[in-house]
Amino acid sequence: MAISARMNPRLQLALTRYCRAHGLSKTQALERGVSLLLSAEGEGEGHPAYTAYRRIKPQLGSEPEPRGRLESIASMKRRLDEKYPG
């Protein structure tokens, strides 16, 4: 599903820099951000958007290994996977 969003120029630049620094596409970064937002607000697993994401996640393919900050990203991913198993 394609989604369009308007961002102010500073936020666009910050997203671009983050993606370059971590070896992510903008889509991957935004998916992670939405997952973290839902998790932080306690709407994760039962939320319809999260359920839909989990349903299509296998079709998205594997994610490339991030460049830099590997430890912190890996630990964040591990925590999310523990909170929302398979």
Secondary structure as the mmCIF struct_conf table of DSSP 4:
data_model
#
loop_
_struct_conf.conf_type_id
_struct_conf.id
_struct_conf.beg_label_comp_id
_struct_conf.beg_label_asym_id
_struct_conf.beg_label_seq_id
_struct_conf.end_label_comp_id
_struct_conf.end_label_asym_id
_struct_conf.end_label_seq_id
HELX_RH_AL_P HELX_RH_AL_P1 PRO A 9 HIS A 22
TURN_TY1_P TURN_TY1_P1 GLY A 23 GLY A 23
HELX_RH_AL_P HELX_RH_AL_P2 LYS A 26 ALA A 40
TURN_TY1_P TURN_TY1_P2 GLU A 41 GLY A 42
TURN_TY1_P TURN_TY1_P3 GLY A 44 GLY A 46
BEND BEND1 HIS A 47 HIS A 47
HELX_RH_AL_P HELX_RH_AL_P3 PRO A 48 ILE A 56
HELX_RH_3T_P HELX_RH_3T_P1 LYS A 57 LEU A 60
HELX_LH_PP_P HELX_LH_PP_P1 SER A 62 PRO A 66
BEND BEND2 ARG A 67 GLY A 68
HELX_RH_AL_P HELX_RH_AL_P4 LEU A 70 LYS A 83
BEND BEND3 TYR A 84 TYR A 84
#
